[in-house]
Amino acid sequence: MWRAIWVAAFGCVCGISCAGAPQPAAATNQPNTAPAFSAPVAARRPVLPSPPADPPIAVGEWLVLTLPELTAPGQEWVRAVQVGADGRIPVPYCGRVAAAALTLDQVVDSISKQFSACTSAKPIIELRRSGTRPIKQAYR
């Protein structure tokens, strides 16, 4: 087939008659049998809802509370605290602070308010879930 096309094209360019050259086969009117378009694998995966950025704290969950320079300059107070059955965590100089069903941001804000109510010190408060990096800090 390609030979016939080349011969016909060469003959027409050079002025040679194309009448005796074999003609290409006529196109048939058949339906397209090519496979249907399929989406990429990533597009076919189900879309799962993303977890909330900061899920609420649960009763019994362990948190790490860090209060730098609480006892002395250059020293930090770090404790793993567990949310009790009453939904509260122990915080020095503040007593027990509500934590269950709140986000880390809300608990840090609550601790900051209680610190300002009971002491003149305004320490940096860092609260994170046990085994994770710091999530929220409240600065002086």
MARBA-3410 file (N, C-alpha, C, O; in Angstrom, 1 decimal):
140
0.8,-1.2,0.0,0.0,0.0,0.0,0.9,1.3,0.0,0.6,2.2,-0.8 ~ 1.9,1.3,0.9,2.8,2.5,0.9,3.5,2.6,-0.4,3.8,3.8,-0.9 ~ 3.8,1.5,-1.0,4.6,1.6,-2.3,3.7,2.3,-3.4,4.2,3.1,-4.2 ~ 2.4,1.9,-3.4,1.5,2.5,-4.3,1.4,4.0,-4.1,1.3,4.8,-5.0 ~ 1.3,4.4,-2.9,1.2,5.8,-2.5,2.5,6.6,-3.0,2.4,7.7,-3.6
3.7,6.0,-2.7,4.9,6.6,-3.1,5.0,6.7,-4.6,5.5,7.7,-5.2 ~ 4.7,5.7,-5.3,4.7,5.7,-6.8,3.8,6.7,-7.3,4.2,7.5,-8.3 ~ 2.6,6.8,-6.8,1.6,7.8,-7.3,2.1,9.2,-7.0,2.0,10.1,-7.9 ~ 2.7,9.4,-5.8,3.2,10.8,-5.5,4.4,11.1,-6.3,4.5,12.3,-6.8 ~ 5.3,10.2,-6.5,6.5,10.5,-7.3,6.1,10.7,-8.8,6.7,11.6,-9.4
5.2,9.9,-9.3,4.8,10.1,-10.6,4.1,11.4,-10.9,4.3,12.0,-11.9 ~ 3.3,11.8,-10.0,2.6,13.1,-10.2,3.5,14.3,-10.1,3.4,15.3,-10.8 ~ 4.6,14.2,-9.2,5.5,15.3,-9.1,6.4,15.3,-10.4,6.8,16.4,-10.8 ~ 6.8,14.2,-10.9,7.6,14.2,-12.1,6.9,14.3,-13.4,7.5,14.4,-14.5 ~ 5.6,14.4,-13.4,4.8,14.5,-14.6,4.5,13.2,-15.3,4.0,13.2,-16.4
4.7,12.1,-14.6,4.4,10.8,-15.2,2.9,10.5,-14.9,2.4,10.9,-13.9 ~ 2.3,9.9,-15.8,0.9,9.6,-15.6,0.6,8.7,-14.5,1.4,7.7,-14.3 ~ -0.4,9.0,-13.7,-0.7,8.2,-12.6,-1.8,7.2,-12.9,-2.3,6.5,-12.0 ~ -2.3,7.1,-14.1,-3.4,6.3,-14.5,-3.1,4.8,-14.2,-4.0,4.1,-13.8 ~ -1.9,4.3,-14.5,-1.7,2.9,-14.4,-1.2,2.5,-13.0,-1.1,1.3,-12.7
-1.0,3.5,-12.1,-0.5,3.1,-10.7,-1.7,2.6,-9.9,-2.8,3.0,-10.0 ~ -1.4,1.6,-9.1,-2.4,1.1,-8.3,-2.9,2.1,-7.3,-2.1,2.9,-6.7 ~ -4.2,2.1,-7.1,-4.8,3.1,-6.1,-4.9,2.5,-4.8,-5.1,1.3,-4.6 ~ -4.8,3.3,-3.7,-4.9,2.8,-2.3,-6.4,2.3,-2.1,-7.3,2.8,-2.8 ~ -6.5,1.4,-1.2,-7.8,0.8,-0.9,-8.7,1.9,-0.4,-8.3,2.8,0.4
-10.0,1.8,-0.8,-11.0,2.8,-0.4,-11.3,2.6,1.1,-11.3,1.5,1.6 ~ -11.5,3.7,1.8,-11.8,3.6,3.2,-13.2,3.0,3.4,-14.1,3.3,2.7 ~ -13.2,2.1,4.4,-14.5,1.5,4.7,-15.2,2.2,5.8,-14.5,2.8,6.6 ~ -16.5,2.1,5.8,-17.2,2.8,6.8,-17.6,1.9,8.0,-18.8,1.5,8.1 ~ -16.6,1.5,8.7,-16.8,0.6,9.9,-16.8,1.3,11.2,-16.1,2.3,11.3
-17.5,0.9,12.2,-17.5,1.6,13.4,-16.1,1.5,14.1,-15.4,0.5,13.9 ~ -15.8,2.4,14.9,-14.5,2.5,15.6,-14.5,1.3,16.6,-15.4,1.3,17.5 ~ -13.5,0.4,16.5,-13.4,-0.7,17.5,-12.3,-0.4,18.5,-12.0,-1.3,19.2 ~ -11.8,0.8,18.6,-10.8,1.1,19.6,-11.4,1.1,20.9,-12.6,1.4,21.1 ~ -10.6,0.7,22.0,-11.2,0.7,23.3,-11.6,2.1,23.8,-11.0,3.1,23.4
-12.6,2.1,24.6,-13.1,3.4,25.1,-12.1,4.0,26.0,-11.2,3.3,26.6 ~ -12.1,5.3,26.1,-11.2,6.0,27.0,-11.4,5.6,28.4,-12.5,5.5,28.9 ~ -10.3,5.3,29.1,-10.4,4.9,30.5,-9.6,5.9,31.3,-8.5,6.3,30.9 ~ -10.1,6.3,32.4,-9.5,7.4,33.2,-8.2,6.8,33.9,-8.1,5.6,34.1 ~ -7.2,7.6,34.2,-6.0,7.2,34.9,-6.4,6.5,36.2,-7.5,6.7,36.8
-5.5,5.7,36.7,-5.8,4.9,37.9,-6.1,5.8,39.1,-7.0,5.5,39.9 ~ -5.4,6.9,39.2,-5.6,7.8,40.3,-7.1,8.4,40.3,-7.7,8.7,41.3 ~ -7.6,8.6,39.1,-8.9,9.2,39.0,-10.0,8.2,39.3,-11.1,8.6,39.6 ~ -9.7,6.9,39.2,-10.7,5.9,39.5,-10.8,5.5,40.9,-11.7,4.8,41.3 ~ -9.8,5.9,41.7,-9.8,5.6,43.2,-10.9,6.4,43.8,-11.2,7.5,43.5
-11.6,5.8,44.8,-12.6,6.5,45.5,-12.0,7.7,46.3,-10.9,7.6,46.9 ~ -12.8,8.7,46.4,-12.3,9.9,47.2,-12.8,9.7,48.6,-14.0,9.7,48.9 ~ -11.9,9.7,49.5,-12.2,9.5,50.9,-12.2,10.9,51.6,-11.4,11.8,51.2 ~ -13.1,11.1,52.5,-13.0,12.4,53.2,-11.8,12.5,54.0,-11.3,11.6,54.7 ~ -11.2,13.7,54.0,-10.0,13.9,54.8,-10.3,14.1,56.3,-11.3,14.7,56.6
-9.4,13.6,57.2,-9.7,13.7,58.6,-9.6,15.2,59.0,-9.0,16.0,58.3 ~ -10.3,15.6,60.1,-10.2,16.9,60.5,-8.8,17.3,60.9,-8.1,16.4,61.4 ~ -8.4,18.5,60.7,-7.1,19.0,60.9,-6.7,18.8,62.4,-5.6,18.4,62.7 ~ -7.6,19.0,63.3,-7.3,18.9,64.7,-8.6,18.3,65.4,-9.5,19.0,65.8 ~ -8.6,16.9,65.4,-9.8,16.3,66.0,-9.9,16.6,67.5,-8.9,16.9,68.2
-11.1,16.5,68.1,-11.3,16.8,69.5,-10.5,15.8,70.4,-10.3,14.6,70.0 ~ -10.1,16.2,71.5,-9.4,15.4,72.5,-10.4,14.5,73.1,-11.5,14.9,73.5 ~ -10.0,13.2,73.3,-10.9,12.2,73.9,-10.5,11.9,75.4,-9.4,12.1,75.8 ~ -11.5,11.5,76.2,-11.2,11.0,77.5,-10.2,9.8,77.5,-10.4,8.9,76.7 ~ -9.2,9.9,78.3,-8.2,8.8,78.3,-7.0,9.1,77.4,-6.0,8.3,77.5
-7.1,10.1,76.6,-6.0,10.4,75.6,-4.8,11.0,76.4,-5.0,11.7,77.4 ~ -3.6,10.6,75.9,-2.4,11.2,76.5,-1.9,12.4,75.8,-1.9,12.4,74.5 ~ -1.6,13.5,76.5,-1.1,14.7,75.9,0.2,15.1,76.5,0.5,14.6,77.7 ~ 1.1,15.8,75.8,2.3,16.3,76.4,2.2,17.8,76.6,2.0,18.6,75.6 ~ 2.4,18.2,77.8,2.3,19.7,78.2,3.7,20.2,78.5,4.3,19.6,79.3
4.1,21.2,77.8,5.4,21.8,78.0,5.2,23.3,78.4,4.5,24.1,77.7 ~ 5.8,23.7,79.5,5.8,25.1,80.0,7.2,25.5,80.2,7.8,25.3,81.3 ~ 7.9,26.1,79.2,9.2,26.6,79.4,9.4,27.7,80.5,8.5,28.5,80.6 ~ 10.5,27.6,81.2,10.8,28.6,82.2,9.7,28.8,83.3,9.5,29.8,83.8 ~ 9.1,27.7,83.6,8.0,27.7,84.7,8.7,27.7,86.0,8.3,28.4,86.9
9.7,26.8,86.2,10.3,26.6,87.5,11.5,27.5,87.7,11.8,28.0,88.8 ~ 12.3,27.7,86.6,13.5,28.5,86.6,13.8,28.9,85.2,13.5,28.3,84.3 ~ 14.6,30.0,85.1,15.0,30.5,83.7,15.8,29.4,83.0,16.7,28.8,83.6 ~ 15.5,29.1,81.8,16.3,28.2,81.0,15.8,26.7,81.2,16.4,25.8,80.5 ~ 14.9,26.5,82.1,14.4,25.1,82.3,12.9,25.0,81.8,12.2,26.0,82.0
12.6,23.9,81.3,11.2,23.7,80.9,10.6,22.6,81.7,11.2,21.6,82.0 ~ 9.3,22.8,81.9,8.5,21.8,82.6,7.7,21.0,81.6,6.9,21.5,80.8 ~ 8.1,19.7,81.4,7.4,18.8,80.4,6.8,17.6,81.2,7.5,16.9,81.9 ~ 5.5,17.4,80.9,4.8,16.3,81.5,3.9,15.7,80.5,3.2,16.4,79.7 ~ 3.8,14.4,80.6,2.7,13.7,79.9,1.5,13.6,80.8,1.6,13.1,82.0
0.4,14.1,80.4,-0.8,14.1,81.2,-1.9,13.4,80.5,-2.0,13.4,79.2 ~ -2.7,12.7,81.2,-3.8,11.9,80.7,-5.1,12.6,81.0,-5.3,13.1,82.1 ~ -6.0,12.7,80.0,-7.3,13.3,80.2,-8.1,12.3,81.1,-8.3,11.2,80.7 ~ -8.5,12.9,82.2,-9.2,12.0,83.2,-10.6,11.7,82.8,-11.1,12.2,81.8 ~ -11.3,10.9,83.6,-12.7,10.5,83.3,-13.6,11.7,83.4,-14.7,11.8,82.7
-13.2,12.8,84.1,-14.0,14.0,84.2,-13.7,14.9,83.0,-14.3,16.0,82.9 ~ -12.8,14.5,82.1,-12.5,15.3,80.9,-11.5,16.4,81.1,-11.4,17.3,80.3 ~ -10.7,16.4,82.3,-9.8,17.5,82.6,-8.4,16.9,82.7,-8.1,15.7,82.9 ~ -7.4,17.9,82.5,-6.0,17.5,82.7,-5.4,18.4,83.8,-5.8,19.5,84.0 ~ -4.4,17.9,84.5,-3.8,18.7,85.6,-2.8,19.7,85.0,-1.9,19.3,84.1
-2.8,20.9,85.4,-1.9,21.9,85.0,-1.4,22.6,86.2,-2.1,23.0,87.1 ~ 0.0,22.8,86.3,0.5,23.5,87.5,0.0,24.9,87.7,-0.1,25.6,86.7 ~ -0.2,25.3,88.9,-0.7,26.7,89.3,-2.1,26.9,88.8,-2.7,28.0,89.1 ~ -2.7,26.0,88.0,-4.1,26.3,87.5,-5.1,25.2,88.0,-6.3,25.4,87.9 ~ -4.6,24.1,88.5,-5.5,23.0,88.9,-5.8,22.2,87.6,-5.0,21.9,86.8
-7.1,21.7,87.6,-7.5,20.9,86.5,-8.2,21.7,85.4,-9.1,22.5,85.7 ~ -7.8,21.5,84.2,-8.4,22.3,83.1,-9.1,21.4,82.1,-8.7,20.3,81.8 ~ -10.3,21.8,81.7,-11.1,21.0,80.8,-10.4,20.8,79.5,-9.8,21.7,78.9 ~ -10.4,19.5,79.0,-9.7,19.2,77.7,-10.6,18.3,76.8,-10.5,18.4,75.6 ~ -11.4,17.5,77.4,-12.2,16.5,76.5,-13.1,17.3,75.7,-13.8,18.2,76.1
-13.3,16.8,74.4,-14.2,17.3,73.4,-13.8,18.7,72.9,-14.5,19.3,72.2 ~ -12.6,19.1,73.3,-12.0,20.4,72.8,-10.8,20.1,71.9,-10.3,19.0,71.9 ~ -10.5,21.1,71.0,-9.3,20.9,70.2,-8.1,21.4,71.0,-8.2,22.0,72.1 ~ -6.9,21.1,70.5,-5.7,21.5,71.2,-5.6,23.0,71.3,-5.2,23.5,72.3 ~ -6.0,23.7,70.2,-6.0,25.2,70.3,-6.9,25.7,71.4,-6.5,26.6,72.1
-8.1,25.1,71.6,-9.0,25.6,72.6,-8.5,25.3,74.0,-8.6,26.1,74.9 ~ -7.8,24.2,74.2,-7.2,23.9,75.5,-6.1,24.8,75.8,-5.9,25.3,77.0 ~ -5.2,25.1,74.8,-4.1,26.0,75.1,-4.7,27.4,75.4,-4.1,28.1,76.3 ~ -5.7,27.9,74.7,-6.3,29.2,75.1,-6.9,29.2,76.5,-6.7,30.1,77.2 ~ -7.5,28.1,76.9,-8.0,28.0,78.2,-6.9,28.0,79.3,-7.1,28.7,80.3
-5.8,27.3,79.0,-4.7,27.3,80.0,-4.1,28.7,80.1,-3.8,29.1,81.2 ~ -4.0,29.4,78.9,-3.4,30.7,78.9,-4.3,31.7,79.8,-3.8,32.5,80.5 ~ -5.6,31.6,79.6,-6.5,32.4,80.4,-6.4,32.1,81.9,-6.4,33.1,82.7 ~ -6.3,30.9,82.2,-6.2,30.5,83.7,-4.9,30.9,84.2,-4.8,31.4,85.4 ~ -3.8,30.8,83.5,-2.5,31.3,84.0,-2.5,32.8,84.2,-2.0,33.3,85.2
-3.1,33.6,83.3,-3.2,35.0,83.5,-4.1,35.4,84.7,-3.8,36.4,85.3 ~ -5.0,34.6,85.0,-5.9,34.8,86.1,-5.2,34.5,87.5,-5.5,35.2,88.5 ~ -4.4,33.5,87.5,-3.8,33.1,88.8,-2.3,33.5,89.0,-1.9,33.5,90.1 ~ -1.6,33.9,88.0,-0.2,34.3,88.1,0.1,35.5,87.2,-0.7,35.8,86.3 ~ 1.1,36.2,87.5,1.5,37.3,86.6,2.4,36.8,85.4,2.6,37.5,84.4
2.9,35.5,85.6,3.8,35.0,84.5,2.9,34.6,83.3,1.8,34.2,83.4 ~ 3.5,34.8,82.2,2.8,34.4,80.9,3.8,33.5,80.1,4.4,33.9,79.2 ~ 3.8,32.2,80.5,4.8,31.3,79.9,4.3,30.9,78.5,3.1,31.0,78.2 ~ 5.2,30.4,77.7,4.9,29.8,76.4,4.3,28.4,76.7,4.9,27.6,77.4 ~ 3.1,28.2,76.2,2.4,26.9,76.5,2.4,26.1,75.2,2.0,26.6,74.1
2.9,24.9,75.3,2.9,24.0,74.2,2.2,22.7,74.6,2.5,22.1,75.6 ~ 1.2,22.4,73.7,0.4,21.2,74.0,0.4,20.4,72.7,0.1,20.9,71.6 ~ 0.7,19.1,72.8,0.6,18.2,71.7,0.1,16.8,72.1,0.1,16.5,73.3 ~ -0.3,16.1,71.1,-0.8,14.7,71.4,0.5,13.9,71.6,1.5,14.2,71.0 ~ 0.4,12.9,72.5,1.6,12.1,72.7,2.0,11.4,71.5,1.3,10.8,70.8
3.3,11.5,71.2,3.9,10.9,70.0,3.8,11.7,68.7,4.1,11.2,67.7 ~ 3.5,13.0,68.9,3.4,13.9,67.7,4.2,15.1,67.9,4.7,15.4,69.0 ~ 4.4,15.9,66.9,5.1,17.1,66.9,4.2,18.2,67.6,3.0,18.0,67.6 ~ 4.8,19.3,68.0,3.9,20.4,68.6,2.9,20.9,67.6,3.2,21.1,66.4 ~ 1.7,21.1,68.1,0.6,21.6,67.2,0.3,23.0,67.4,0.2,23.8,66.5
0.2,23.4,68.7,-0.3,24.8,69.0,0.6,25.3,70.1,1.0,24.6,71.1 ~ 1.0,26.6,69.9,1.8,27.2,71.0,1.2,28.6,71.2,0.7,29.3,70.3 ~ 1.1,29.0,72.5,0.7,30.3,72.8,1.9,31.1,73.3,2.6,30.6,74.3 ~ 2.2,32.2,72.7,3.4,33.0,73.1,3.0,34.1,74.0,1.9,34.5,74.1 ~ 4.0,34.6,74.7,3.8,35.7,75.7,3.2,36.8,75.1,3.0,37.9,75.7
END
